[in-house]
């Protein structure tokens, strides 16, 4: 990759390059005419300056115009240039723009890599790094399509009826747009079919987190319109609870989508729907103050008429947003759960069973192995392929505050909805969580974030139940001082009964410290508790048990994550350890290690990152082959490949950086790269970064060359990216290794 081109582009220069459908773009921070529809958006998050086509009048104020129908002529070019307009180009007419709208460097790096693999080297425009746009030609007409993923991130294919800014100041960064992969004449652009661009989005959908189905403008919907409808008064209550603020609805599109949801939810009540939408729209505020002139009645009515069926969103979306922004005023749980009665037959308050002990005599079952002759053993089953064996006890250890409860809830959501967990194949299961340290409000806050990250709606969580036991007596068993018998306590029997009633396939216990009353270093007590209490819990229900705990000081220092007696580790078939990577204890990156697995490889690792209330997958082990009944998992990026992507991403952003592979140099590449992107390189030790650079060099995906000069004229060397040499992802026949 050459040094970024700071394009001194003019309208005439672009015209000469063959881009004839040019547009003037209103520059940032200019004065807008009070008669323009843009005026009311000034100084809000929906400020259109810097990205909206418009012209400057004789009064020195800017206003938008009907640019879609405008045909650019040579006479326009000089006039727009004199105005000081930024430069935009209409898409369509054989031109398409791939807009990667994400500020997450990992996601942007994935998009760059896959785009280069699928389409080769394309002119690339950067405005607000790491957001990027890629330009190409298409062979025929194509409707606008987009892929939504992650946290309000998207990749769009801009075609007919859309435009892209090519030159000028970016409205947020106040920096000039650059072209790291330079713009070329129109007739030299690579050409693709519309299907190839759709295939690109499908490829991205398979690797980007929480990716939703691809949306095509004008496409028919497969959503059952009846399923979108809601009760009139419930919808009214939810809309009333939802604040119409610039913070909650930061774009016109989000405001419009809420209107679509109201119309979809109240298809049988059109007049009431318009009344509810009008009232909600009229109370638009920003920073606690009404926005002036705000949404006028004429504007609201005109936009309402644009909301035409078929609809894709409805009541459930309204309820989700109401609970997200006003959880004290609206709770979705009230819609589909009846109030739990106080009678003994309640789900969470079954009759107390008599206390039993682990020393009860059970009949011995004698097996004659000669009877096995000719029989085939059933394949081993997993709840999480290679990590959590079915019908066994798994321990998940982690320091306080590292996020193990969140990780367990995220697993519960994935299992209950049949989704892969952190890129790992997961068997769909009904899950019950027994939480001793968190209130219902805290669980709700976590679940909202998890749903957003995974693209899950609360209505999908029919296979999930939580029991909140904060400030309650949660001890599962006590030891009789006289007999030494282990006596199961009433709360254990209540949990067994509730899990059976729910038909749970997995029970999560958070935490061991709350349910275990014995000595942590007593091997006999620990072994009896794991097998006779946690193991028996799973056996009684016919379920897998995931129990969360804290490592001891010695366990943290050794890196093993053990707790007290080694009996904790020896008594289970699987033990996981969630921790911060070494040297990055204060960051958002975590490492999940498989510290013990009787039925799978020990030492597997997953690198994840905490992002807005949930964990997202970065890299780790390749998932085992999908087994019957498990949710198919997407391909997991190896740790080595993730390190390479981090290197490529930073080199693209800083192509003129002085770098050296000499470890004693002040420009040592590893040290410089970490300084440029501390969060991006936190997961990788130095040897992985060095290996990534050497592997990229060996494949000629990057090359060392002169990138500048010192003030004395001496050459400055660094690395530049060669996009067409970026290696494709590993195939099924050549899986990526966990470590280089």
C-alpha positions in Angstrom: 0.0 0.0 0.0 1.4 3.4 -0.9 1.2 6.4 1.3 -2.4 7.8 1.7 -3.4 10.1 -1.1 -4.7 13.4 0.2 -6.7 14.1 -2.8 -6.5 17.7 -4.1 -9.5 16.8 -6.1 -11.7 19.3 -7.9 -15.0 18.8 -9.7 -13.2 19.3 -13.0 -10.5 16.8 -12.1 -13.1 14.1 -11.3 -15.0 14.9 -14.4 -11.8 14.3 -16.4 -11.4 11.0 -14.7 -14.8 9.9 -16.0 -17.0 10.5 -13.0 -19.8 12.6 -14.6 -22.6 12.2 -12.0 -21.0 14.7 -9.6 -22.8 16.5 -6.7 -22.0 19.4 -4.4 -22.0 18.4 -0.8 -22.7 20.9 2.0 -19.4 21.4 3.9 -19.3 21.0 7.7 -20.1 24.0 10.0 -21.5 26.2 7.3 -24.7 28.3 7.9 -27.9 26.6 6.8 -30.9 28.5 5.5 -33.7 28.6 8.1 -36.1 27.7 5.2 -34.3 24.4 4.5 -35.5 21.1 6.0 -31.9 20.7 7.2 -32.2 23.7 9.5 -33.9 21.9 12.4 -31.2 19.2 12.5 -28.4 21.7 13.1 -26.2 20.8 16.1 -28.0 17.5 16.6 -26.7 14.0 15.9 -28.7 14.2 12.7 -26.9 17.2 11.4 -26.6 16.7 7.6 -23.7 19.0 7.0 -20.7 17.3 5.5 -22.7 14.5 3.9 -25.9 16.0 2.3 -26.0 17.3 -1.3 -26.7 21.0 -1.3 -25.9 24.4 -2.7 -25.1 27.9 -1.4 -27.5 30.7 -2.1 -26.8 34.3 -2.7 -27.4 35.0 1.0 -24.4 32.9 1.8 -26.6 30.2 3.4 -26.7 26.5 2.3 -29.8 24.5 1.4 -30.5 21.0 0.0 -31.9 20.4 -3.4 -33.4 17.5 -5.5 -30.1 16.0 -6.4 -31.5 12.6 -7.6 -33.1 14.2 -10.7 -30.3 16.6 -11.3 -28.1 16.0 -14.4 -24.6 17.5 -13.9 -23.3 19.7 -16.7 -19.9 21.4 -17.2 -21.4 24.7 -16.2 -22.1 23.3 -12.7 -18.5 22.4 -12.0 -17.0 25.8 -11.7 -20.0 27.2 -9.8 -19.9 24.4 -7.2 -16.1 24.8 -6.9 -16.5 28.5 -6.2 -19.0 27.8 -3.5 -16.4 25.6 -1.6 -18.6 22.6 -1.8 -17.3 19.2 -0.9 -17.5 16.7 -3.7 -20.0 13.8 -4.0 -20.7 11.3 -6.7 -24.0 9.6 -7.5 -24.0 5.9 -7.4 -25.7 3.7 -10.0 -24.9 4.2 -13.7 -22.5 1.3 -13.4 -20.9 2.5 -10.2 -21.2 1.0 -6.7 -19.7 2.0 -3.3 -19.1 -0.6 -0.5 -19.5 1.4 2.7 -18.0 -0.3 5.8 -19.6 1.6 8.6 -17.9 0.4 11.8 -15.5 2.0 14.3 -14.5 -1.4 15.6 -10.9 -2.0 14.3 -11.3 -5.8 14.5 -14.5 -5.7 12.4 -13.0 -3.2 9.9 -10.0 -5.4 9.5 -12.2 -8.4 8.8 -14.1 -6.4 6.1 -10.9 -5.2 4.5 -9.5 -8.7 4.4 -12.5 -10.4 3.0 -13.1 -7.6 0.4 -9.5 -8.0 -0.8 -9.9 -11.8 -1.0 -13.2 -11.7 -2.9 -12.7 -8.6 -5.1 -9.0 -7.8 -5.1 -7.5 -4.3 -4.7 -10.2 -1.6 -4.9 -9.8 2.2 -4.5 -10.4 2.9 -0.8 -11.7 6.1 0.8 -11.1 6.9 4.5 -12.9 9.6 6.4 -13.4 8.5 10.0 -10.9 5.7 10.5 -11.4 2.7 10.7 -14.6 3.3 8.7 -13.8 2.8 5.0 -15.4 2.8 1.5 -14.5 0.7 -1.5 -15.3 1.8 -5.1 -16.0 -0.5 -8.0 -18.2 -0.9 -11.2 -21.1 -3.2 -11.7 -22.4 -4.9 -14.8 -26.0 -4.0 -14.4 -28.7 -2.4 -12.2 -28.6 -3.3 -8.6 -30.8 -2.3 -5.6 -29.3 -1.0 -2.4 -28.4 -3.9 0.0 -26.9 -3.9 3.5 -25.7 -6.2 6.2 -26.4 -5.1 9.8 -24.2 -6.6 12.5 -22.5 -6.0 15.8 -23.5 -2.9 17.7 -25.3 -0.8 15.2 -22.7 -1.5 12.6 -23.3 -2.2 8.9 -21.8 -2.8 5.5 -23.8 -1.2 2.7 -23.7 -1.5 -1.1 -24.6 2.0 -2.3 -26.1 2.0 -5.8 -29.0 3.8 -7.5 -30.5 6.6 -5.5 -27.4 6.9 -3.2 -24.3 9.0 -3.2 -20.9 9.0 -1.6 -18.6 11.8 -0.6 -15.3 11.7 -2.5 -13.5 14.8 -1.3 -13.7 17.5 1.3 -13.7 17.7 5.1 -15.2 14.9 7.2 -17.9 16.4 9.5 -16.7 14.5 12.6 -12.9 14.4 12.3 -12.5 17.8 10.5 -9.8 16.0 8.4 -9.6 15.7 4.6 -10.9 12.5 3.1 -7.9 10.3 2.0 -7.6 7.5 -0.5 -5.0 4.9 0.8 -5.7 2.8 -2.2 -5.8 5.6 -4.8 -8.8 6.6 -7.0 -8.4 5.5 -10.6 -10.2 6.7 -13.8 -13.8 5.3 -14.1 -12.9 3.0 -17.0 -10.1 1.4 -14.9 -12.2 0.4 -12.0 -12.6 -3.4 -11.4 -16.0 -4.6 -12.7 -18.3 -7.1 -10.9 -21.7 -8.5 -11.2 -24.4 -7.5 -8.6 -24.4 -11.2 -7.4 -20.7 -11.0 -6.6 -21.3 -8.0 -4.3 -24.2 -9.9 -2.6 -21.9 -12.9 -2.2 -19.4 -10.6 -0.5 -22.1 -9.6 2.1 -23.0 -13.3 2.6 -19.3 -14.1 3.3 -19.1 -11.2 5.7 -22.3 -12.3 7.4 -20.7 -15.7 8.2 -17.8 -14.1 10.2 -19.1 -10.8 11.6 -20.7 -11.0 15.1 -24.5 -10.8 15.6 -25.0 -10.5 11.8 -28.6 -10.2 10.7 -30.2 -11.3 7.4 -29.2 -9.1 4.4 -31.7 -6.3 3.7 -32.5 -5.5 0.1 -34.2 -2.2 -0.7 -37.7 -2.9 -2.1 -37.4 -6.7 -1.4 -40.6 -8.5 -0.2 -40.7 -9.5 3.4 -41.2 -13.0 4.7 -42.3 -11.8 8.1 -45.8 -12.9 9.0 -47.7 -9.6 9.3 -50.0 -11.0 12.0 -46.9 -11.9 14.2 -46.1 -8.1 14.3 -49.4 -7.1 15.9 -49.7 -6.0 19.5 -52.4 -5.1 21.9 -53.4 -1.4 21.5 -53.1 -0.4 25.1 -49.9 -2.3 25.6 -48.3 -0.7 22.6 -49.6 2.7 23.8 -48.0 2.1 27.2 -44.7 1.0 25.7 -44.5 4.0 23.3 -45.4 6.4 26.1 -42.6 5.0 28.2 -40.1 5.3 25.4 -38.3 8.6 25.4 -38.0 10.4 22.0 -34.5 11.9 22.5 -31.6 12.5 20.2 -29.6 10.2 22.5 -32.0 7.3 22.2 -32.9 7.9 18.5 -29.8 9.5 17.0 -30.7 9.3 13.3 -33.7 10.0 11.2 -33.6 6.3 10.2 -34.0 5.2 13.8 -36.9 7.6 14.3 -38.5 6.3 11.1 -38.0 2.7 12.1 -39.8 3.3 15.3 -42.7 4.7 13.3 -42.7 1.6 11.1 -42.8 -0.6 14.2 -45.9 1.3 15.5 -47.7 1.0 12.2 -46.8 -2.7 12.0 -48.0 -3.3 15.5 -51.3 -1.5 15.1 -52.3 -2.5 11.6 -55.9 -3.0 12.9 -56.0 0.5 14.5 -54.6 2.9 11.9 -56.1 6.1 13.4 -54.9 5.3 17.0 -51.5 4.3 15.5 -51.0 7.7 13.9 -52.2 9.5 17.0 -49.6 7.5 19.1 -46.8 8.2 16.6 -47.7 11.9 16.4 -47.7 12.4 20.1 -44.4 10.6 20.5 -42.7 12.4 17.6 -43.9 15.8 18.9 -42.0 15.4 22.2 -38.5 15.2 20.6 -35.9 16.5 23.0 -32.1 16.8 23.2 -30.2 17.3 26.4 -33.5 17.6 28.2 -34.8 20.5 26.1 -37.3 20.5 23.3 -35.8 20.6 19.8 -37.0 23.7 17.9 -38.8 23.7 15.5 -38.8 19.9 16.0 -41.1 17.5 14.1 -43.9 19.7 12.8 -47.4 18.1 12.3 -47.1 18.4 8.5 -43.7 16.7 8.5 -44.9 13.9 10.8 -48.0 13.3 8.6 -46.0 13.3 5.4 -43.5 10.8 6.8 -46.2 8.6 8.2 -47.7 8.2 4.7 -44.4 6.9 3.5 -44.5 3.9 6.0 -46.0 1.3 3.7 -46.6 -2.4 4.2 -45.4 -5.1 4.3 -43.7 -4.4 7.6 -40.6 -6.1 9.1 -40.9 -4.8 12.7 -43.8 -4.5 15.1 -44.9 -4.8 18.7 -41.9 -6.9 19.9 -39.5 -4.2 18.7 -41.5 -1.5 20.5 -41.5 -3.5 23.7 -37.7 -4.1 23.4 -36.9 -0.4 23.0 -39.3 0.6 25.8 -37.7 -1.7 28.2 -34.2 -0.8 27.0 -34.7 3.0 27.6 -37.3 2.9 30.4 -36.9 -0.4 32.4 -38.7 1.0 35.4 -41.8 2.0 33.4 -42.1 -1.0 31.1 -41.0 -4.7 31.5 -41.6 -7.3 28.8 -41.5 -10.0 31.4 -45.0 -8.8 32.5 -46.3 -9.6 29.0 -45.6 -13.3 28.9 -45.1 -14.5 32.5 -47.9 -14.7 35.0 -47.2 -13.6 38.5 -45.7 -16.5 40.5 -48.3 -17.5 43.1 -47.5 -18.2 46.7 -49.0 -21.7 46.7 -46.6 -24.6 47.3 -47.1 -25.8 43.7 -45.4 -22.7 42.3 -42.6 -23.2 39.7 -39.9 -21.8 42.1 -41.5 -22.9 45.4 -42.3 -26.6 45.1 -43.0 -28.6 48.3 -39.9 -29.1 50.4 -38.6 -32.6 50.0 -37.2 -34.3 53.1 -33.5 -33.8 53.6 -31.4 -36.7 52.3 -27.8 -37.5 52.7 -25.0 -38.5 50.3 -24.6 -41.7 52.4 -28.0 -43.1 51.5 -27.6 -46.7 50.4 -28.2 -47.3 46.7 -28.4 -50.7 45.1 -25.2 -51.8 43.3 -25.6 -52.4 39.6 -23.3 -55.2 38.4 -22.3 -55.0 34.7 -21.0 -58.1 32.8 -18.8 -56.7 30.0 -19.3 -59.8 27.9 -22.9 -58.6 27.3 -21.4 -55.7 25.4 -20.3 -57.9 22.6 -21.4 -56.5 19.2 -22.7 -53.2 20.7 -21.5 -49.8 19.5 -20.8 -47.0 22.0 -22.9 -43.9 21.5 -21.0 -40.9 20.3 -19.9 -38.6 23.1 -22.3 -35.6 23.4 -21.3 -32.0 24.2 -23.2 -29.0 25.2 -20.4 -26.8 23.9 -18.3 -28.8 21.4 -14.9 -29.7 22.9 -15.4 -27.5 25.9 -18.5 -28.6 28.0 -19.4 -32.3 28.0 -23.1 -33.2 28.3 -24.5 -34.5 31.6 -21.3 -33.7 33.5 -20.1 -31.0 35.9 -18.0 -28.2 34.4 -16.3 -25.6 36.6 -15.8 -22.0 35.3 -13.3 -20.1 37.3 -12.4 -16.4 37.1 -11.4 -13.5 39.3 -14.1 -11.3 40.7 -15.2 -8.7 38.0 -13.6 -10.5 35.1 -17.0 -11.3 33.6 -17.7 -15.0 34.3 -21.3 -14.4 35.2 -21.8 -12.4 32.0 -20.0 -15.1 30.1 -22.3 -17.8 31.6 -25.4 -15.7 30.8 -24.2 -15.3 27.2 -23.7 -19.1 27.0 -27.2 -19.6 28.4 -28.7 -17.3 25.8 -26.8 -19.0 23.0 -27.9 -22.5 24.2 -31.5 -21.5 24.7 -31.7 -20.0 21.2 -29.6 -22.5 19.3 -26.8 -20.2 18.5 -23.0 -20.8 18.6 -21.3 -19.5 21.8 -18.1 -17.6 21.1 -17.8 -19.4 17.7 -18.2 -22.8 19.3 -20.8 -25.3 18.2 -23.5 -25.4 20.9 -26.3 -27.9 21.5 -29.7 -26.2 21.8 -30.8 -26.7 25.4 -33.2 -25.4 27.9 -31.2 -23.5 30.6 -32.0 -22.5 34.2 -29.6 -20.1 36.0 -29.4 -20.1 39.8 -27.8 -16.7 40.6 -26.8 -15.9 44.2 -25.0 -12.6 43.7 -27.2 -10.6 41.3 -30.5 -8.9 41.5 -33.2 -9.2 38.8 -32.4 -5.6 37.7 -28.8 -6.6 37.1 -29.7 -9.7 35.2 -32.1 -7.6 33.1 -29.4 -5.1 32.3 -27.0 -7.9 31.2 -29.6 -9.6 29.2 -30.5 -6.5 27.2 -26.8 -6.1 26.3 -26.5 -9.8 25.4 -29.6 -9.6 23.2 -28.3 -6.6 21.4 -24.9 -8.3 20.8 -26.4 -11.5 19.5 -29.3 -10.1 17.6 -31.8 -11.8 19.9 -35.3 -10.7 20.9 -36.7 -11.4 24.3 -39.5 -13.4 22.7 -36.9 -16.0 21.6 -35.9 -16.8 25.2 -38.6 -19.3 25.9 -35.9 -21.9 26.7 -34.3 -19.8 29.5 -35.2 -19.2 33.1 -33.4 -17.3 35.9 -33.7 -17.7 39.7 -32.4 -14.7 41.7 -31.2 -15.6 45.2 -29.3 -12.5 46.2 -29.2 -12.1 50.1 -30.8 -15.6 50.5 -29.5 -18.7 52.2 -28.3 -20.7 49.3 -26.2 -23.5 50.9 -26.9 -26.7 49.1 -25.6 -29.1 51.8 -24.4 -29.2 55.3 -22.2 -31.8 57.2 -23.6 -33.5 60.3 -20.9 -33.0 62.9 -21.8 -36.2 64.7 -22.1 -38.6 61.7 -20.2 -36.7 59.1 -23.1 -37.3 56.7 -23.7 -34.8 53.9 -27.2 -33.5 54.2 -28.9 -31.9 51.2 -30.7 -28.7 52.1 -34.3 -27.6 51.1 -33.0 -25.1 48.5 -31.2 -27.9 46.6 -34.5 -29.9 46.4 -36.4 -26.7 45.3 -33.9 -26.2 42.5 -34.1 -29.9 41.4 -37.9 -29.7 41.3 -38.0 -26.3 39.5 -35.4 -27.6 36.9 -37.4 -30.8 36.3 -40.6 -28.8 35.9 -38.9 -26.6 33.3 -37.2 -29.6 31.7 -33.9 -27.9 31.9 -31.0 -29.5 30.0 -28.4 -27.2 31.7 -28.3 -25.7 35.2 -25.9 -22.8 35.9 -24.9 -22.3 39.6 -23.3 -18.9 40.4 -21.3 -19.1 42.6 -19.8 -22.1 44.4 -18.9 -19.8 47.3 -22.6 -19.3 48.0 -23.7 -22.9 47.8 -20.7 -24.7 49.4 -20.4 -24.5 53.2 -17.4 -26.8 53.7 -13.7 -26.3 53.8 -12.2 -25.3 50.5 -9.0 -27.2 51.2 -10.6 -30.4 52.6 -10.2 -33.0 49.9 -12.9 -35.3 51.3 -15.5 -32.6 51.6 -14.7 -31.0 48.2 -14.9 -34.4 46.5 -18.2 -35.2 48.2 -19.7 -31.9 47.3 -18.8 -32.0 43.6 -20.0 -35.5 43.1 -22.7 -35.8 45.7 -24.3 -32.4 45.4 -23.4 -30.8 42.0 -23.1 -34.2 40.2 -26.2 -35.5 41.8 -28.0 -32.3 40.9 -27.3 -33.0 37.2 -28.2 -36.7 37.6 -31.5 -36.0 39.2 -32.5 -33.6 36.5 -30.7 -35.3 33.6 -28.8 -32.2 32.9 -25.3 -30.6 32.6 -24.2 -28.4 35.5 -22.0 -25.3 35.0 -20.7 -24.0 38.4 -18.9 -20.7 38.7 -16.1 -20.1 41.2 -13.1 -18.0 42.1 -9.5 -19.2 41.9 -7.3 -19.1 45.0 -4.3 -16.7 45.2 -2.0 -19.6 44.4 -4.2 -20.6 41.5 -3.9 -17.1 40.0 -0.2 -16.9 40.6 0.5 -20.2 38.9 -1.8 -19.4 36.0 -3.7 -22.7 36.5 -6.8 -20.9 38.0 -7.2 -23.7 40.7 -9.1 -23.1 44.0 -8.0 -24.6 47.3 -7.7 -28.4 47.1 -6.8 -30.1 43.9 -9.9 -32.2 44.5 -12.0 -29.4 42.8 -10.0 -30.1 39.6 -9.9 -33.9 39.9 -13.6 -34.4 40.7 -14.9 -32.8 37.4 -14.5 -33.7 33.8 -14.1 -30.2 32.5 -12.7 -27.0 34.0 -12.5 -23.6 32.3 -10.6 -20.5 33.4 -11.5 -16.9 32.3 -8.8 -14.3 32.9 -7.2 -11.1 31.6 -4.2 -11.6 29.2 -0.9 -11.1 30.9 0.0 -7.4 30.9 -3.5 -6.2 30.0 -5.3 -6.6 33.3 -7.2 -3.3 32.9 -8.4 -3.8 29.4 -11.4 -5.3 27.7 -9.7 -8.4 26.4 -10.2 -11.8 28.1 -8.7 -15.3 27.6 -10.9 -18.4 28.1 -8.7 -21.4 28.7 -9.7 -25.1 28.8 -7.6 -26.1 31.9 -9.0 -29.6 32.0 -10.9 -31.8 29.6 -11.2 -35.5 30.1 -12.8 -35.9 26.7 -11.1 -33.2 24.6 -7.7 -31.4 24.2 -6.4 -29.5 27.2 -4.9 -26.1 26.6 -7.5 -24.8 24.1 -7.9 -21.0 24.2 -10.5 -18.5 23.1 -9.6 -14.8 23.0 -12.7 -12.6 23.5 -13.3 -8.9 24.0 -15.8 -7.2 26.3 -17.8 -4.7 24.1 -20.8 -2.8 25.3 -22.1 -5.3 27.8 -21.2 -8.6 26.0 -18.3 -10.6 24.8 -17.3 -10.8 21.2 -15.1 -13.5 19.6 -11.7 -12.5 18.4 -9.7 -15.7 17.9 -9.0 -19.1 19.2 -9.3 -22.8 18.5 -11.0 -24.1 15.5 -14.4 -25.7 16.5 -14.7 -29.5 16.3 -16.7 -31.0 13.5 -20.4 -30.4 14.1 -22.1 -33.2 15.8 -25.8 -34.2 15.6 -28.0 -31.8 17.5 -25.4 -29.0 17.9 -25.8 -25.5 16.5 -23.5 -25.0 13.5 -20.6 -22.8 14.5 -18.9 -20.2 12.1 -15.3 -20.6 11.4 -13.1 -19.3 14.2 -10.1 -17.2 13.3 -6.9 -18.7 14.6 -4.8 -16.6 17.1 -2.0 -16.3 14.5 -4.4 -15.1 11.8 -6.0 -12.6 14.2 -2.5 -11.2 15.0 -1.9 -10.8 11.3 -5.1 -8.9 10.8 -4.2 -6.6 13.7 -0.9 -5.9 12.0 -2.5 -5.2 8.6 -5.2 -3.0 10.1 -2.6 -0.7 11.8 -0.2 -0.6 8.8 -3.1 0.5 6.6 -4.0 3.3 9.0 -0.3 4.4 9.5 1.5 3.6 6.2 4.2 6.1 6.9 5.2 4.8 10.3 8.9 4.1 10.9 9.3 0.5 11.9 12.2 -1.9 12.5 12.4 -5.6 13.4 15.5 -5.0 15.5 14.4 -5.5 19.1 16.9 -3.0 20.5 15.7 -0.2 18.2 13.5 2.6 19.4 11.4 1.9 16.3 11.0 -1.8 17.1 7.8 -2.8 15.3 6.2 -4.7 18.1 6.6 -1.7 20.5 5.4 0.8 17.9 2.4 -1.2 16.9 1.3 -1.7 20.5 1.6 2.1 21.0 -0.5 2.8 18.0 -3.3 0.3 18.9 -2.9 -0.9 22.5 -6.3 -2.5 22.6 -5.9 -4.2 19.3 -2.6 -5.9 20.3 -3.5 -6.6 23.9 -4.5 -10.3 23.2 -1.2 -11.2 21.6 2.2 -11.8 23.3 5.3 -10.3 21.6 6.3 -13.6 20.0 2.9 -13.8 18.2 3.2 -10.3 16.9 6.7 -11.1 15.6 5.4 -14.3 14.0 2.5 -12.5 12.4 4.9 -9.9 10.8 7.3 -12.6 9.5 4.4 -14.7 8.1 3.0 -11.6 6.3 6.4 -10.9 4.9 6.9 -14.4 3.8 3.6 -14.4 1.9 4.5 -10.9 0.5 1.2 -9.6 2.1 3.4 -6.8 3.5 6.7 -5.6 2.4 9.5 -3.4 3.8 10.2 -0.3 1.8 11.1 3.3 2.1 8.1 5.3 3.5 9.6 8.7 4.0 12.7 10.7 4.8 14.2 12.3 7.9 14.8 16.0 8.1 18.4 15.3 6.9 17.2 13.4 3.9 17.9 9.9 5.1 15.5 7.2 4.1 12.9 6.1 6.6 11.8 2.4 6.3 8.6 0.8 7.3 6.0 -1.7 6.1 3.2 -1.3 3.5 0.2 -3.6 2.8 -0.2 -5.6 -0.4 -4.0 -6.4 -0.3 -4.0 -8.9 -3.2 -1.5 -11.0 -1.2 -3.5 -11.3 1.9 -4.0 -15.0 2.5 -7.5 -16.5 2.1 -9.1 -18.1 5.2 -8.1 -21.7 5.8 -10.2 -24.4 4.1 -11.8 -27.4 5.8 -8.9 -29.6 4.5 -6.3 -27.1 6.0 -7.7 -25.9 9.3 -6.0 -23.0 11.1 -3.9 -23.9 14.1 -4.5 -22.4 17.5 -0.8 -21.4 17.7 1.7 -20.7 15.0 
